[in-house]
Amino acid sequence: MHHKTKLTTVAVLTAAVMSASAWAQKGVIEPSQGWFVGAQLKHAEFDGDRKDANGNEIRRGTLAGLELGIDISDRFAWRLTAANADLNSDGAGEDESGMWYGADLLYHINDKRNYFILGADYIDLDNEATKAAHLGFGIRYNMTPSWVLTGEAMVHQGFDEGYSDFTAGIGIRYYFGGHKSEPKPAPIVQLAPVVIVDTDSDGVVDSLDECPATPVDYAVDSSGCTLYREETVSKRLMVNFANDSAKVPFESKEDIQELAEFMEKYPQLNVVIEGHTSSVGADDYNQQLSERRADAVSEILVSDYGIDGARVSAKGYGESNPLLKGNSEKIHAANRRIMAVLSVNEKVGIRK
């Protein structure tokens, strides 16, 4: 009968714990954390092997006590308990009393709504002191971030005498550390709208444009600078003279001016004015005449158009390098001349 009564009591208390667990899961506010203290009230059921001073079996009793603990992580906590034991026996003798001490390791699950209990007991009653290990299950209900209700059920197994006891009860607990703080969400940074500016409209934004004033109609590279190709630029001058004359014709002054402007644009260039004659007359005379013709054009470049004299030289070739060969008046007129040819390689912008 005693064994049957004990099994019935265990079943009722276990059902109560499971029901309370479901209730607690609905009531969670926030998990608490830190140091905690609490008070507990439990009912104890014994297997009948424990005797009072008169040899009567101790069957059940009440435990009222305190707990002190600390969470050592999000999952684990240490706890010490001390309870006053008021136990009832089957005989007519006095009730048994004493102290029930425990040391527990708690393992929390499902965000601290439930936890497992593993620990050891030291039970100091009037007529004897025993040691035991226990295993149990607990539930909790967070009323506030600091105040928590608990329900626990444990099986206790004696080390020496082989006692098998069962306890179940409720408690209230206060956490000094309050609830576990949740990280604050990072502030939302409002980014200023990106304004794309391309002042010279070359397709490269100003922040990347290393050549900020390129012409709109020229192609540019990724840095916004004009793309170029190499071209050879040439300038040719030919002035024809009257027979036996070194006087520069007036109508040739414009061609000489254009040559001067070309030299101003390309200051790295020097020019050689080449003088020539027809085959009419003596060779020595024609040599001197070709030199006077070259000198005349050189003088105009320097004196009339400001070209540095160091950049201009004159050379006479007489009748040795005719433009045309023959003995007609038209061929002689073509050979009475000065000539100059200038060329330079320059970068020319590539148009779009």
Secondary structure as a PSIPRED ss2 file (coil, helix, strand):
# PSIPRED VFORMAT (PSIPRED V4.0)

   1 M C   1.000  0.000  0.000
   2 H H   0.000  1.000  0.000
   3 H H   0.000  1.000  0.000
   4 K H   0.000  1.000  0.000
   5 T H   0.000  1.000  0.000
   6 K H   0.000  1.000  0.000
   7 L H   0.000  1.000  0.000
   8 T H   0.000  1.000  0.000
   9 T H   0.000  1.000  0.000
  10 V H   0.000  1.000  0.000
  11 A H   0.000  1.000  0.000
  12 V H   0.000  1.000  0.000
  13 L H   0.000  1.000  0.000
  14 T H   0.000  1.000  0.000
  15 A H   0.000  1.000  0.000
  16 A H   0.000  1.000  0.000
  17 V H   0.000  1.000  0.000
  18 M H   0.000  1.000  0.000
  19 S H   0.000  1.000  0.000
  20 A H   0.000  1.000  0.000
  21 S H   0.000  1.000  0.000
  22 A H   0.000  1.000  0.000
  23 W H   0.000  1.000  0.000
  24 A H   0.000  1.000  0.000
  25 Q H   0.000  1.000  0.000
  26 K H   0.000  1.000  0.000
  27 G C   1.000  0.000  0.000
  28 V C   1.000  0.000  0.000
  29 I C   1.000  0.000  0.000
  30 E C   1.000  0.000  0.000
  31 P C   1.000  0.000  0.000
  32 S E   0.000  0.000  1.000
  33 Q C   1.000  0.000  0.000
  34 G C   1.000  0.000  0.000
  35 W E   0.000  0.000  1.000
  36 F E   0.000  0.000  1.000
  37 V E   0.000  0.000  1.000
  38 G E   0.000  0.000  1.000
  39 A E   0.000  0.000  1.000
  40 Q E   0.000  0.000  1.000
  41 L E   0.000  0.000  1.000
  42 K E   0.000  0.000  1.000
  43 H E   0.000  0.000  1.000
  44 A E   0.000  0.000  1.000
  45 E E   0.000  0.000  1.000
  46 F C   1.000  0.000  0.000
  47 D C   1.000  0.000  0.000
  48 G C   1.000  0.000  0.000
  49 D C   1.000  0.000  0.000
  50 R C   1.000  0.000  0.000
  51 K E   0.000  0.000  1.000
  52 D C   1.000  0.000  0.000
  53 A C   1.000  0.000  0.000
  54 N C   1.000  0.000  0.000
  55 G C   1.000  0.000  0.000
  56 N C   1.000  0.000  0.000
  57 E E   0.000  0.000  1.000
  58 I E   0.000  0.000  1.000
  59 R E   0.000  0.000  1.000
  60 R E   0.000  0.000  1.000
  61 G E   0.000  0.000  1.000
  62 T E   0.000  0.000  1.000
  63 L E   0.000  0.000  1.000
  64 A E   0.000  0.000  1.000
  65 G E   0.000  0.000  1.000
  66 L E   0.000  0.000  1.000
  67 E E   0.000  0.000  1.000
  68 L E   0.000  0.000  1.000
  69 G E   0.000  0.000  1.000
  70 I E   0.000  0.000  1.000
  71 D E   0.000  0.000  1.000
  72 I C   1.000  0.000  0.000
  73 S C   1.000  0.000  0.000
  74 D C   1.000  0.000  0.000
  75 R C   1.000  0.000  0.000
  76 F E   0.000  0.000  1.000
  77 A E   0.000  0.000  1.000
  78 W E   0.000  0.000  1.000
  79 R E   0.000  0.000  1.000
  80 L E   0.000  0.000  1.000
  81 T E   0.000  0.000  1.000
  82 A E   0.000  0.000  1.000
  83 A E   0.000  0.000  1.000
  84 N E   0.000  0.000  1.000
  85 A E   0.000  0.000  1.000
  86 D E   0.000  0.000  1.000
  87 L E   0.000  0.000  1.000
  88 N E   0.000  0.000  1.000
  89 S E   0.000  0.000  1.000
  90 D C   1.000  0.000  0.000
  91 G C   1.000  0.000  0.000
  92 A C   1.000  0.000  0.000
  93 G C   1.000  0.000  0.000
  94 E C   1.000  0.000  0.000
  95 D C   1.000  0.000  0.000
  96 E E   0.000  0.000  1.000
  97 S E   0.000  0.000  1.000
  98 G E   0.000  0.000  1.000
  99 M E   0.000  0.000  1.000
 100 W E   0.000  0.000  1.000
 101 Y E   0.000  0.000  1.000
 102 G E   0.000  0.000  1.000
 103 A E   0.000  0.000  1.000
 104 D E   0.000  0.000  1.000
 105 L E   0.000  0.000  1.000
 106 L E   0.000  0.000  1.000
 107 Y E   0.000  0.000  1.000
 108 H E   0.000  0.000  1.000
 109 I E   0.000  0.000  1.000
 110 N H   0.000  1.000  0.000
 111 D H   0.000  1.000  0.000
 112 K H   0.000  1.000  0.000
 113 R C   1.000  0.000  0.000
 114 N E   0.000  0.000  1.000
 115 Y E   0.000  0.000  1.000
 116 F E   0.000  0.000  1.000
 117 I E   0.000  0.000  1.000
 118 L E   0.000  0.000  1.000
 119 G E   0.000  0.000  1.000
 120 A E   0.000  0.000  1.000
 121 D E   0.000  0.000  1.000
 122 Y E   0.000  0.000  1.000
 123 I E   0.000  0.000  1.000
 124 D E   0.000  0.000  1.000
 125 L E   0.000  0.000  1.000
 126 D C   1.000  0.000  0.000
 127 N C   1.000  0.000  0.000
 128 E C   1.000  0.000  0.000
 129 A E   0.000  0.000  1.000
 130 T E   0.000  0.000  1.000
 131 K E   0.000  0.000  1.000
 132 A E   0.000  0.000  1.000
 133 A E   0.000  0.000  1.000
 134 H E   0.000  0.000  1.000
 135 L E   0.000  0.000  1.000
 136 G E   0.000  0.000  1.000
 137 F E   0.000  0.000  1.000
 138 G E   0.000  0.000  1.000
 139 I E   0.000  0.000  1.000
 140 R E   0.000  0.000  1.000
 141 Y E   0.000  0.000  1.000
 142 N E   0.000  0.000  1.000
 143 M C   1.000  0.000  0.000
 144 T C   1.000  0.000  0.000
 145 P C   1.000  0.000  0.000
 146 S C   1.000  0.000  0.000
 147 W E   0.000  0.000  1.000
 148 V E   0.000  0.000  1.000
 149 L E   0.000  0.000  1.000
 150 T E   0.000  0.000  1.000
 151 G E   0.000  0.000  1.000
 152 E E   0.000  0.000  1.000
 153 A E   0.000  0.000  1.000
 154 M E   0.000  0.000  1.000
 155 V E   0.000  0.000  1.000
 156 H E   0.000  0.000  1.000
 157 Q E   0.000  0.000  1.000
 158 G E   0.000  0.000  1.000
 159 F C   1.000  0.000  0.000
 160 D C   1.000  0.000  0.000
 161 E C   1.000  0.000  0.000
 162 G C   1.000  0.000  0.000
 163 Y C   1.000  0.000  0.000
 164 S E   0.000  0.000  1.000
 165 D E   0.000  0.000  1.000
 166 F E   0.000  0.000  1.000
 167 T E   0.000  0.000  1.000
 168 A E   0.000  0.000  1.000
 169 G E   0.000  0.000  1.000
 170 I E   0.000  0.000  1.000
 171 G E   0.000  0.000  1.000
 172 I E   0.000  0.000  1.000
 173 R E   0.000  0.000  1.000
 174 Y E   0.000  0.000  1.000
 175 Y E   0.000  0.000  1.000
 176 F C   1.000  0.000  0.000
 177 G C   1.000  0.000  0.000
 178 G C   1.000  0.000  0.000
 179 H E   0.000  0.000  1.000
 180 K C   1.000  0.000  0.000
 181 S C   1.000  0.000  0.000
 182 E C   1.000  0.000  0.000
 183 P C   1.000  0.000  0.000
 184 K C   1.000  0.000  0.000
 185 P C   1.000  0.000  0.000
 186 A C   1.000  0.000  0.000
 187 P C   1.000  0.000  0.000
 188 I C   1.000  0.000  0.000
 189 V C   1.000  0.000  0.000
 190 Q C   1.000  0.000  0.000
 191 L C   1.000  0.000  0.000
 192 A C   1.000  0.000  0.000
 193 P C   1.000  0.000  0.000
 194 V C   1.000  0.000  0.000
 195 V C   1.000  0.000  0.000
 196 I C   1.000  0.000  0.000
 197 V C   1.000  0.000  0.000
 198 D C   1.000  0.000  0.000
 199 T C   1.000  0.000  0.000
 200 D C   1.000  0.000  0.000
 201 S C   1.000  0.000  0.000
 202 D C   1.000  0.000  0.000
 203 G C   1.000  0.000  0.000
 204 V C   1.000  0.000  0.000
 205 V C   1.000  0.000  0.000
 206 D C   1.000  0.000  0.000
 207 S C   1.000  0.000  0.000
 208 L C   1.000  0.000  0.000
 209 D C   1.000  0.000  0.000
 210 E C   1.000  0.000  0.000
 211 C C   1.000  0.000  0.000
 212 P C   1.000  0.000  0.000
 213 A C   1.000  0.000  0.000
 214 T C   1.000  0.000  0.000
 215 P C   1.000  0.000  0.000
 216 V C   1.000  0.000  0.000
 217 D C   1.000  0.000  0.000
 218 Y E   0.000  0.000  1.000
 219 A C   1.000  0.000  0.000
 220 V E   0.000  0.000  1.000
 221 D C   1.000  0.000  0.000
 222 S C   1.000  0.000  0.000
 223 S C   1.000  0.000  0.000
 224 G C   1.000  0.000  0.000
 225 C C   1.000  0.000  0.000
 226 T E   0.000  0.000  1.000
 227 L C   1.000  0.000  0.000
 228 Y E   0.000  0.000  1.000
 229 R E   0.000  0.000  1.000
 230 E E   0.000  0.000  1.000
 231 E E   0.000  0.000  1.000
 232 T E   0.000  0.000  1.000
 233 V E   0.000  0.000  1.000
 234 S E   0.000  0.000  1.000
 235 K E   0.000  0.000  1.000
 236 R E   0.000  0.000  1.000
 237 L E   0.000  0.000  1.000
 238 M E   0.000  0.000  1.000
 239 V E   0.000  0.000  1.000
 240 N E   0.000  0.000  1.000
 241 F C   1.000  0.000  0.000
 242 A C   1.000  0.000  0.000
 243 N C   1.000  0.000  0.000
 244 D C   1.000  0.000  0.000
 245 S C   1.000  0.000  0.000
 246 A C   1.000  0.000  0.000
 247 K C   1.000  0.000  0.000
 248 V C   1.000  0.000  0.000
 249 P C   1.000  0.000  0.000
 250 F H   0.000  1.000  0.000
 251 E H   0.000  1.000  0.000
 252 S H   0.000  1.000  0.000
 253 K H   0.000  1.000  0.000
 254 E H   0.000  1.000  0.000
 255 D H   0.000  1.000  0.000
 256 I H   0.000  1.000  0.000
 257 Q H   0.000  1.000  0.000
 258 E H   0.000  1.000  0.000
 259 L H   0.000  1.000  0.000
 260 A H   0.000  1.000  0.000
 261 E H   0.000  1.000  0.000
 262 F H   0.000  1.000  0.000
 263 M H   0.000  1.000  0.000
 264 E H   0.000  1.000  0.000
 265 K H   0.000  1.000  0.000
 266 Y C   1.000  0.000  0.000
 267 P C   1.000  0.000  0.000
 268 Q C   1.000  0.000  0.000
 269 L C   1.000  0.000  0.000
 270 N C   1.000  0.000  0.000
 271 V E   0.000  0.000  1.000
 272 V E   0.000  0.000  1.000
 273 I E   0.000  0.000  1.000
 274 E E   0.000  0.000  1.000
 275 G E   0.000  0.000  1.000
 276 H E   0.000  0.000  1.000
 277 T C   1.000  0.000  0.000
 278 S C   1.000  0.000  0.000
 279 S C   1.000  0.000  0.000
 280 V C   1.000  0.000  0.000
 281 G C   1.000  0.000  0.000
 282 A C   1.000  0.000  0.000
 283 D H   0.000  1.000  0.000
 284 D H   0.000  1.000  0.000
 285 Y H   0.000  1.000  0.000
 286 N H   0.000  1.000  0.000
 287 Q H   0.000  1.000  0.000
 288 Q H   0.000  1.000  0.000
 289 L H   0.000  1.000  0.000
 290 S H   0.000  1.000  0.000
 291 E H   0.000  1.000  0.000
 292 R H   0.000  1.000  0.000
 293 R H   0.000  1.000  0.000
 294 A H   0.000  1.000  0.000
 295 D H   0.000  1.000  0.000
 296 A H   0.000  1.000  0.000
 297 V H   0.000  1.000  0.000
 298 S H   0.000  1.000  0.000
 299 E H   0.000  1.000  0.000
 300 I H   0.000  1.000  0.000
 301 L H   0.000  1.000  0.000
 302 V H   0.000  1.000  0.000
 303 S H   0.000  1.000  0.000
 304 D H   0.000  1.000  0.000
 305 Y C   1.000  0.000  0.000
 306 G C   1.000  0.000  0.000
 307 I C   1.000  0.000  0.000
 308 D C   1.000  0.000  0.000
 309 G H   0.000  1.000  0.000
 310 A H   0.000  1.000  0.000
 311 R H   0.000  1.000  0.000
 312 V E   0.000  0.000  1.000
 313 S E   0.000  0.000  1.000
 314 A E   0.000  0.000  1.000
 315 K E   0.000  0.000  1.000
 316 G E   0.000  0.000  1.000
 317 Y C   1.000  0.000  0.000
 318 G C   1.000  0.000  0.000
 319 E C   1.000  0.000  0.000
 320 S C   1.000  0.000  0.000
 321 N C   1.000  0.000  0.000
 322 P C   1.000  0.000  0.000
 323 L C   1.000  0.000  0.000
 324 L C   1.000  0.000  0.000
 325 K C   1.000  0.000  0.000
 326 G C   1.000  0.000  0.000
 327 N C   1.000  0.000  0.000
 328 S C   1.000  0.000  0.000
 329 E H   0.000  1.000  0.000
 330 K H   0.000  1.000  0.000
 331 I H   0.000  1.000  0.000
 332 H H   0.000  1.000  0.000
 333 A H   0.000  1.000  0.000
 334 A H   0.000  1.000  0.000
 335 N H   0.000  1.000  0.000
 336 R C   1.000  0.000  0.000
 337 R E   0.000  0.000  1.000
 338 I E   0.000  0.000  1.000
 339 M E   0.000  0.000  1.000
 340 A E   0.000  0.000  1.000
 341 V E   0.000  0.000  1.000
 342 L E   0.000  0.000  1.000
 343 S E   0.000  0.000  1.000
 344 V E   0.000  0.000  1.000
 345 N E   0.000  0.000  1.000
 346 E E   0.000  0.000  1.000
 347 K E   0.000  0.000  1.000
 348 V E   0.000  0.000  1.000
 349 G E   0.000  0.000  1.000
 350 I C   1.000  0.000  0.000
 351 R E   0.000  0.000  1.000
 352 K C   1.000  0.000  0.000
